[in-house]
């Protein structure tokens, strides 16, 4: 496995982790217990986690009404795609 493939795998694992964190936050919201701060969720999505956050938003119906989450998810996806483009080119 070369370096390009390893970095791509790291991005994939990161997005799975972001997906799970959003799922945990939705679970906590339903139980009305301590939540993960929105700031943390936004940072995780922006730092190469846009795909995981977007998929979690759709899957768990979580944070989909807030416009700023949609923007950060999109920006996170763009940063991931740009990074992958430069890694693979």
BAKEBA-842783 format. One record per residue: residue in one letter; z, y, x of N, C-alpha, C in turn. Coordinates in nm, 2 decimals, decimal comma. Atoms other than C-alpha are relative to their C-alpha. Layout:
N
{residu=A nZ=Z nY=Y nX=X caZ=Z caY=Y caX=X cZ=Z cY=Y cX=X}
...
//
This chain:
89
{residu=X nZ=0,00 nY=-0,12 nX=0,09 caZ=0,00 caY=0,00 caX=0,00 cZ=0,00 cY=0,12 cX=0,09}
{residu=X nZ=0,01 nY=-0,12 nX=-0,09 caZ=-0,11 caY=0,33 caX=0,16 cZ=0,09 cY=0,11 cX=-0,06}
{residu=X nZ=-0,09 nY=-0,11 nX=0,04 caZ=0,07 caY=0,66 caX=0,13 cZ=-0,04 cY=0,06 cX=-0,14}
{residu=X nZ=0,05 nY=-0,06 nX=0,13 caZ=-0,15 caY=0,79 caX=-0,16 cZ=0,05 cY=-0,09 cX=-0,12}
{residu=X nZ=-0,04 nY=0,08 nX=0,11 caZ=-0,06 caY=0,49 caX=-0,37 cZ=0,15 cY=0,00 cX=-0,02}
{residu=X nZ=-0,14 nY=-0,01 nX=0,00 caZ=0,31 caY=0,52 caX=-0,28 cZ=0,04 cY=0,13 cX=-0,07}
{residu=X nZ=-0,03 nY=-0,13 nX=0,07 caZ=0,32 caY=0,89 caX=-0,39 cZ=-0,03 cY=-0,01 cX=-0,15}
{residu=X nZ=0,04 nY=0,02 nX=0,14 caZ=0,14 caY=0,80 caX=-0,71 cZ=0,10 cY=-0,09 cX=-0,07}
{residu=X nZ=-0,11 nY=0,08 nX=0,06 caZ=0,40 caY=0,53 caX=-0,78 cZ=0,12 cY=0,08 cX=-0,02}
{residu=X nZ=-0,12 nY=-0,09 nX=0,02 caZ=0,68 caY=0,78 caX=-0,72 cZ=-0,02 cY=0,09 cX=-0,12}
{residu=X nZ=0,02 nY=-0,08 nX=0,12 caZ=0,52 caY=1,01 caX=-0,98 cZ=0,02 cY=-0,08 cX=-0,13}
{residu=X nZ=-0,01 nY=0,09 nX=0,11 caZ=0,50 caY=0,72 caX=-1,22 cZ=0,14 cY=-0,03 cX=-0,03}
{residu=X nZ=-0,14 nY=0,03 nX=0,02 caZ=0,86 caY=0,62 caX=-1,17 cZ=0,08 cY=0,13 cX=-0,05}
{residu=X nZ=-0,07 nY=-0,13 nX=0,04 caZ=0,97 caY=0,99 caX=-1,20 cZ=-0,03 cY=0,03 cX=-0,15}
{residu=X nZ=0,03 nY=-0,02 nX=0,14 caZ=0,79 caY=1,02 caX=-1,53 cZ=0,07 cY=-0,10 cX=-0,10}
{residu=X nZ=-0,07 nY=0,10 nX=0,08 caZ=0,95 caY=0,70 caX=-1,66 cZ=0,15 cY=0,05 cX=-0,01}
{residu=X nZ=-0,14 nY=-0,05 nX=0,00 caZ=1,29 caY=0,85 caX=-1,56 cZ=0,02 cY=0,12 cX=-0,10}
{residu=X nZ=-0,01 nY=-0,11 nX=0,09 caZ=1,22 caY=1,17 caX=-1,74 cZ=-0,01 cY=-0,04 cX=-0,15}
{residu=X nZ=0,01 nY=0,05 nX=0,14 caZ=1,11 caY=0,98 caX=-2,05 cZ=0,14 cY=-0,06 cX=-0,05}
{residu=X nZ=-0,13 nY=0,06 nX=0,04 caZ=1,44 caY=0,79 caX=-2,05 cZ=0,11 cY=0,10 cX=-0,01}
{residu=X nZ=-0,10 nY=-0,10 nX=0,02 caZ=1,65 caY=1,10 caX=-2,00 cZ=-0,02 cY=0,08 cX=-0,13}
{residu=X nZ=0,03 nY=-0,07 nX=0,13 caZ=1,48 caY=1,27 caX=-2,30 cZ=0,05 cY=-0,10 cX=-0,11}
{residu=X nZ=-0,04 nY=0,09 nX=0,10 caZ=1,55 caY=0,95 caX=-2,49 cZ=0,15 cY=-0,01 cX=-0,01}
{residu=X nZ=-0,15 nY=-0,01 nX=0,00 caZ=1,92 caY=0,96 caX=-2,39 cZ=0,05 cY=0,12 cX=-0,07}
{residu=X nZ=-0,04 nY=-0,13 nX=0,06 caZ=1,94 caY=1,32 caX=-2,50 cZ=-0,02 cY=-0,01 cX=-0,15}
{residu=X nZ=0,02 nY=0,02 nX=0,14 caZ=1,79 caY=1,23 caX=-2,84 cZ=0,11 cY=-0,09 cX=-0,06}
{residu=X nZ=-0,11 nY=0,09 nX=0,04 caZ=2,04 caY=0,95 caX=-2,87 cZ=0,13 cY=0,07 cX=-0,02}
{residu=X nZ=-0,12 nY=-0,08 nX=0,01 caZ=2,32 caY=1,18 caX=-2,80 cZ=0,00 cY=0,11 cX=-0,11}
{residu=X nZ=0,01 nY=-0,10 nX=0,11 caZ=2,19 caY=1,44 caX=-3,05 cZ=0,03 cY=-0,07 cX=-0,13}
{residu=X nZ=-0,03 nY=0,07 nX=0,12 caZ=2,20 caY=1,18 caX=-3,32 cZ=0,15 cY=-0,03 cX=-0,02}
{residu=X nZ=-0,14 nY=0,03 nX=0,00 caZ=2,56 caY=1,09 caX=-3,23 cZ=0,09 cY=0,12 cX=0,00}
{residu=X nZ=-0,07 nY=-0,13 nX=0,00 caZ=2,66 caY=1,46 caX=-3,21 cZ=0,11 cY=0,00 cX=0,11}
{residu=X nZ=-0,08 nY=-0,01 nX=-0,12 caZ=2,81 caY=1,42 caX=-2,86 cZ=-0,06 cY=0,09 cX=0,10}
{residu=X nZ=0,05 nY=-0,09 nX=-0,10 caZ=2,77 caY=1,61 caX=-2,54 cZ=-0,14 cY=-0,03 cX=0,04}
{residu=X nZ=0,14 nY=0,01 nX=-0,02 caZ=2,41 caY=1,68 caX=-2,47 cZ=-0,04 cY=0,04 cX=0,14}
{residu=X nZ=0,06 nY=-0,05 nX=-0,13 caZ=2,19 caY=1,73 caX=-2,16 cZ=-0,05 cY=0,14 cX=-0,03}
{residu=X nZ=0,05 nY=-0,14 nX=0,03 caZ=2,13 caY=2,10 caX=-2,13 cZ=-0,15 cY=0,02 cX=0,00}
{residu=X nZ=0,14 nY=-0,02 nX=0,01 caZ=1,79 caY=2,23 caX=-2,22 cZ=-0,06 cY=0,04 cX=0,13}
{residu=X nZ=0,05 nY=-0,04 nX=-0,13 caZ=1,75 caY=2,39 caX=-1,88 cZ=-0,03 cY=-0,12 cX=0,09}
{residu=X nZ=0,02 nY=0,12 nX=-0,08 caZ=1,79 caY=2,05 caX=-1,72 cZ=-0,13 cY=-0,07 cX=-0,04}
{residu=X nZ=0,12 nY=0,07 nX=0,06 caZ=1,53 caY=1,90 caX=-1,95 cZ=-0,13 cY=0,07 cX=0,04}
{residu=X nZ=0,11 nY=-0,08 nX=-0,03 caZ=1,29 caY=2,18 caX=-1,88 cZ=-0,04 cY=-0,01 cX=0,15}
{residu=X nZ=0,02 nY=0,01 nX=-0,15 caZ=1,33 caY=2,16 caX=-1,50 cZ=-0,06 cY=-0,14 cX=0,03}
{residu=X nZ=0,05 nY=0,14 nX=-0,02 caZ=1,28 caY=1,78 caX=-1,51 cZ=-0,15 cY=-0,01 cX=-0,04}
{residu=X nZ=0,14 nY=0,01 nX=0,05 caZ=0,96 caY=1,82 caX=-1,71 cZ=-0,10 cY=0,08 cX=0,09}
{residu=X nZ=0,09 nY=-0,08 nX=-0,08 caZ=0,82 caY=2,10 caX=-1,49 cZ=-0,03 cY=-0,06 cX=0,14}
{residu=X nZ=0,01 nY=0,06 nX=-0,14 caZ=0,88 caY=1,92 caX=-1,16 cZ=-0,07 cY=-0,14 cX=-0,01}
{residu=X nZ=0,09 nY=0,12 nX=0,00 caZ=0,60 caY=1,66 caX=-1,20 cZ=0,04 cY=-0,10 cX=-0,11}
{residu=X nZ=-0,04 nY=0,10 nX=0,11 caZ=0,76 caY=1,51 caX=-1,52 cZ=-0,06 cY=0,04 cX=-0,13}
{residu=X nZ=0,05 nY=-0,04 nX=0,12 caZ=0,54 caY=1,66 caX=-1,78 cZ=-0,05 cY=-0,11 cX=-0,09}
{residu=X nZ=0,05 nY=0,11 nX=0,08 caZ=0,38 caY=1,34 caX=-1,89 cZ=0,11 cY=-0,08 cX=-0,06}
{residu=X nZ=-0,12 nY=0,07 nX=0,06 caZ=0,71 caY=1,16 caX=-1,94 cZ=0,07 cY=0,08 cX=-0,10}
{residu=X nZ=-0,07 nY=-0,08 nX=0,10 caZ=0,86 caY=1,45 caX=-2,12 cZ=-0,09 cY=0,01 cX=-0,13}
{residu=X nZ=0,09 nY=-0,01 nX=0,12 caZ=0,55 caY=1,49 caX=-2,35 cZ=0,00 cY=-0,13 cX=-0,08}
{residu=X nZ=-0,01 nY=0,13 nX=0,07 caZ=0,55 caY=1,12 caX=-2,43 cZ=0,13 cY=-0,03 cX=-0,07}
{residu=X nZ=-0,13 nY=0,02 nX=0,06 caZ=0,92 caY=1,12 caX=-2,50 cZ=0,01 cY=0,09 cX=-0,12}
{residu=X nZ=0,00 nY=-0,09 nX=0,12 caZ=0,88 caY=1,42 caX=-2,73 cZ=-0,07 cY=-0,06 cX=-0,12}
{residu=X nZ=0,07 nY=0,07 nX=0,11 caZ=0,62 caY=1,23 caX=-2,93 cZ=0,07 cY=-0,12 cX=-0,05}
{residu=X nZ=-0,06 nY=0,13 nX=0,04 caZ=0,80 caY=0,90 caX=-2,93 cZ=0,13 cY=0,02 cX=-0,07}
{residu=X nZ=-0,13 nY=-0,02 nX=0,06 caZ=1,15 caY=1,03 caX=-3,01 cZ=0,00 cY=0,12 cX=-0,10}
{residu=X nZ=0,00 nY=-0,12 nX=0,08 caZ=1,04 caY=1,34 caX=-3,21 cZ=0,11 cY=0,09 cX=0,05}
{residu=X nZ=-0,10 nY=-0,08 nX=-0,06 caZ=1,25 caY=1,54 caX=-2,97 cZ=-0,05 cY=0,12 cX=0,07}
{residu=X nZ=0,04 nY=-0,13 nX=-0,06 caZ=1,21 caY=1,91 caX=-2,88 cZ=-0,14 cY=0,03 cX=-0,03}
{residu=X nZ=0,14 nY=-0,03 nX=0,03 caZ=0,87 caY=1,92 caX=-3,04 cZ=-0,02 cY=0,13 cX=-0,08}
{residu=X nZ=0,01 nY=-0,13 nX=0,07 caZ=0,95 caY=2,23 caX=-3,25 cZ=0,01 cY=0,12 cX=0,08}
{residu=X nZ=-0,02 nY=-0,12 nX=-0,08 caZ=1,03 caY=2,45 caX=-2,96 cZ=-0,12 cY=0,02 cX=0,09}
{residu=X nZ=0,12 nY=-0,03 nX=-0,07 caZ=0,73 caY=2,62 caX=-2,82 cZ=0,01 cY=0,00 cX=0,15}
{residu=X nZ=-0,02 nY=-0,01 nX=-0,15 caZ=0,87 caY=2,67 caX=-2,47 cZ=0,00 cY=-0,14 cX=0,06}
{residu=X nZ=0,01 nY=0,13 nX=-0,05 caZ=0,91 caY=2,30 caX=-2,43 cZ=-0,14 cY=-0,05 cX=0,01}
{residu=X nZ=0,14 nY=0,04 nX=-0,01 caZ=0,55 caY=2,24 caX=-2,51 cZ=-0,08 cY=0,06 cX=0,11}
{residu=X nZ=0,07 nY=-0,07 nX=-0,11 caZ=0,44 caY=2,50 caX=-2,26 cZ=0,05 cY=-0,06 cX=0,14}
{residu=X nZ=-0,05 nY=0,06 nX=-0,13 caZ=0,66 caY=2,35 caX=-1,98 cZ=-0,05 cY=-0,15 cX=0,01}
{residu=X nZ=0,06 nY=0,13 nX=-0,01 caZ=0,54 caY=2,00 caX=-2,07 cZ=-0,15 cY=0,01 cX=0,05}
{residu=X nZ=0,14 nY=-0,02 nX=-0,04 caZ=0,18 caY=2,12 caX=-2,03 cZ=-0,01 cY=0,04 cX=0,15}
{residu=X nZ=0,00 nY=-0,04 nX=-0,14 caZ=0,26 caY=2,30 caX=-1,70 cZ=0,04 cY=-0,12 cX=0,09}
{residu=X nZ=-0,04 nY=0,12 nX=-0,08 caZ=0,43 caY=1,98 caX=-1,57 cZ=-0,11 cY=-0,10 cX=0,01}
{residu=X nZ=0,12 nY=0,09 nX=-0,01 caZ=0,12 caY=1,78 caX=-1,65 cZ=-0,10 cY=0,06 cX=0,09}
{residu=X nZ=0,10 nY=-0,06 nX=-0,09 caZ=-0,10 caY=2,03 caX=-1,48 cZ=0,04 cY=-0,01 cX=0,15}
{residu=X nZ=-0,05 nY=0,01 nX=-0,14 caZ=0,12 caY=2,04 caX=-1,17 cZ=-0,02 cY=-0,15 cX=0,06}
{residu=X nZ=0,02 nY=0,14 nX=-0,04 caZ=0,11 caY=1,66 caX=-1,16 cZ=-0,14 cY=-0,04 cX=0,03}
{residu=X nZ=0,14 nY=0,03 nX=-0,03 caZ=-0,26 caY=1,64 caX=-1,19 cZ=-0,06 cY=0,07 cX=0,12}
{residu=X nZ=0,05 nY=-0,08 nX=-0,12 caZ=-0,32 caY=1,91 caX=-0,93 cZ=0,05 cY=-0,07 cX=0,13}
{residu=X nZ=-0,05 nY=0,07 nX=-0,12 caZ=-0,09 caY=1,73 caX=-0,69 cZ=-0,07 cY=-0,13 cX=0,03}
{residu=X nZ=0,08 nY=0,13 nX=-0,02 caZ=-0,26 caY=1,39 caX=-0,75 cZ=-0,14 cY=0,03 cX=0,05}
{residu=X nZ=0,14 nY=-0,04 nX=-0,05 caZ=-0,60 caY=1,56 caX=-0,70 cZ=0,00 cY=0,02 cX=0,15}
{residu=X nZ=0,00 nY=-0,03 nX=-0,14 caZ=-0,50 caY=1,69 caX=-0,36 cZ=0,05 cY=-0,12 cX=0,08}
{residu=X nZ=-0,04 nY=0,12 nX=-0,07 caZ=-0,33 caY=1,37 caX=-0,26 cZ=-0,11 cY=-0,10 cX=0,02}
{residu=X nZ=0,11 nY=0,10 nX=0,00 caZ=-0,63 caY=1,15 caX=-0,35 cZ=-0,13 cY=0,05 cX=0,06}
{residu=X nZ=0,13 nY=-0,06 nX=-0,06 caZ=-0,90 caY=1,39 caX=-0,21 cZ=0,02 cY=0,02 cX=0,14}
//
